[in-house]
Amino acid sequence: MARISEIIIAHPEMNSFTELERRVVDAARDGEIHLYMDIKPEYPDTPSKWELRLEQAFYRAESPRQ
């Protein structure tokens, strides 16, 4: 299970929501099958619908490529 808090802690160099989104995609491609939104990212560019964006990125990345 990929937890948002663990991704943020593991990558202290991140300083934007866009970077977090990339790390979420990486987690899905590395074989994680669940994404747990345990904290709200506190980046200046975090959108209001941040949960939806991360969920879409995660599940889009784990889908088989066509």
N, C-alpha and C positions, 0 to 999 in steps of 0.2 A: 504494500500500500504506500503510495506516495502522499506524504503530508506536506502541505504548503509550508508550514513552519520548518520542517526538516530541510526542505529545498533551500529556503532562505538562510538558515543557519549554516548549511553546507557550502554556500556560495556567498560569503560576506562581501565579495567584490561587486555584486549586483547593486545597481542603484536606480533601476527603472522597472516598471511593470513589463515593458517589452522584453527585457532580459529574463524576467521570471517566466514569462510566457514561453520563451525558447527553452528554458530548463524543464518546464512541464512537458513540452514536446519530447525532449530528450528522455525524460523518465518513461514516457509511454513507449518510445522506441526501444528502450532498454528492457522492456518486458513487464513494467508495472501494469497491473490491471485495474487498480482502483485509485481514485484521486480523492483525498479528504481535505475539505476546506476548513481547517481548524483555526485559522486566523485570517484577518483581512490584511493584505499587503499595504504597507504605509508609504508607498512611493508617490511622489508628486503627480505622476501620470496615471495613477490607478483610476480606471473608469468606474462609473457608478454601477455598471453591470459586470463587475470584475469576475464574479463567480461563473457567469455564463461564458465569458470569453475564455477563461481557463479550462472550463469543461469542454468547450468546443475544440480548443487546441489539443487537449489531451486525447479526445476520442477520434478526432480527425487524424492525428498522428499514428494511432494504433490500428487504423483501418488498413486493410491490404491495399497496396498500390495497384493502380490500374494502368 
